[in-house]
Amino acid sequence: MSYALKGPPLDFKPDVHINARRLINPPSEIRKAFDGRCEGLRKNLRADPVFHELLAEAQPQIFKTEETRRALLKDCHDNSVHMIEISVAVACVRGRHRSTAVAEELAKLPVWPEHYDVRVYHRDVDTPHRYQKWHQQNLAREKRGETVGIDGYGVESDPDEDDNDDDYDHEGKS
């Protein structure tokens, strides 16, 4: 699950929590054109070594959580099959770009065993905002197999837009 730290708190305690604010925000023209579900934005973030570190750090946490849950279930002494649910929450400031991209990429990793039913939910990616229409149009174009670029899709620079509106420093402090 991806979510915004600026939004309401989560209504559950995740098993694994990832803070995507460590990632440098993509340039504003990319953020205006894409959200984290779009390949264009994820490609930009994959160029950052910290992005891969976040994914690598999350994997052992998830496997450790599963191992702990399985050990607890063995103590139950029944022979029934149990489904283990592990919740992973990825946070950034607005929940549209970095956290969404990390959640999408984490779900697509080839390391998950076949018995994992990985589902992705983005709590805040579609909250109303200025560039939502463009994000949705570009996402639809990608799903149709069209090449999506920044130019030509109604994304203009906005002189009032602050390019560094991520409200954090890169040492993980907000």
C-alpha positions, 0 to 999 in steps of 0.5 A: 500500500502506498500513502501520503504522510500529509493525509490522515494516518493509516487505520492499521499498523503495517507489518513492514513500513518503508519511508520513500522520502529518502528518494529524491523527487523526480523533476517537476515536469515528470511529476506533472505528467506521471504518477508512480503507476506510470513507467515514465516516472518509475524509470526516472526513480530506478536511476537512483541507487537509493530506490534499489536500496529501498526495495532490497531492504524491504524484502528481508523484512517481508520474509522475516514477517512471514517466517515469524507468522508461520512459526506462531501458526505451528504452535497452534497444533492444528493441521488446517491451512492458514493464509498469512497476510502481510501488510507493507506500507510505503509512505512519501509526502503526497502519496502520488509519486515516490511511494506509489512507484516503490509499491508498484516495483516492490510488487513486481519483483521476481523474488516472491514465491508462487504462493504469494498473492501480491496486491497493490493498493494506493490510498492517495494517488487519485486524490484530487489535484491539479495534474490528476487528469494528465496522470490518468490519461498518460496511464491509460496511454501506457496500458494501450501500449502507446509511448508516453512522453512529457511533451505534448500532453498538456503539461506546461510549466506553472510559474507558481509551482514550486519544483521542490515541494516535497517538504523534506530533507534527503536525510529522512527528516521531515 
